[in-house]
Amino acid sequence: MMTLKPNFQQMSRKELRTYVLAHREDDEALRIYMDRLHNESGIIRHTGGLNEEDFNQLEQLIERRVGNGNT
């Protein structure tokens, strides 16, 4: 049975994020979500390389946000 995918373009960023987390194998949804994040204003981007401490801090931030259920 073929399942229809939701219309990712009509989803809010929060809805799309929830979908991506629930359907981690859906590369199309992830690509659209990442494109949207890349093009969204107000997002702080780091343009330099990351060192080990940066990765550790990023990992801790992600764990806190995922653990709290934040968007």
Summary of the structure (lengths in Angstrom):
residues: 71
radius of gyration: 14.5
end to end distance: 32.5
largest distance: 47.1
contacts: 122
relative contact order: 0.11
helix: 61%
strand: 0%
